[in-house]
Amino acid sequence: MISFDRVSKIYPDESVALDNVSFSIEPGEFVSIVGPSGAGKTTLLKLFLAEEKPTEGDIFFNDTNIHKLGKKSINDFRRRVGMVFQDFRLLPGKTVYENIAFTMEAAGRTDEEIEQDVPHVLDLVDLSSKIWNFPKELSGGEKQRVAIARALVNEPDVIIADEPTGNLDPVNTYDVVQILKKINDLGTIVILTTHNKGIIDSLGKRVIAMDKGRIVRDDKSGKYYI
Ligand code: ADP
């Protein structure tokens, strides 16, 4: 479970990015975080990943207070979270296989595990045929599916997809959302930030709406309105 308990973040220049925010996310939930630019979404994700420290309040992952962890434990914790970004962030000089293998090597996985698991995650995102291609040979939607496979390969507890469809056309957007749903159905928490109203409405899952550093709505209606 993820829990934010009365969390505020005030940056050194006195910008109030989060103002007394509390919520929790249960195992297996799919949560979309919406809100206008400047609402505090990125700050919220950065605090969860311990890239920034809260000014006030605590953030827990299961029973662990993330901001009380030492450096090594923070790295271990981050490996339990898979990240997917709008701009894919694939390594251009590596093949699809190598991009995913690289993440597994960094996590200390064996060659045998890598040879076994890379084809498996590519199958999950329906991209087995592109295993030896380079990113520049893939469409935007295919690149994002590789990025999702890479985020999944170390079997994280949580996937954070930060505007994952921002660079995709409607067909590829649909595919990426379907894959995120499938991952969630297999038991992984998915946290999605998006400006795409259509996605939120079609998902019908929990929506946390933010504005000016506060949660202005948190419900399961699955509708995008603020
Ligand atoms: P969103 O992701 O919803 O656009 P952010 O979390 O990026 O929102 O920003 C929330 C507020 O915090 C904004 O007013 C922004 O200008 C401010 N902010 C974000 N990052 C920093 C920073 N590193 N230093 C100062 N202010 C920041």
Boltz pocket constraint, residues with backbone or C-beta under 6 A from the ligand:
constraints:
  - pocket:
      binder: B
      contacts: [[A, 11], [A, 12], [A, 13], [A, 15], [A, 16], [A, 17], [A, 35], [A, 36], [A, 37], [A, 38], [A, 39], [A, 40], [A, 41], [A, 42], [A, 43], [A, 44]]
      max_distance: 6.0
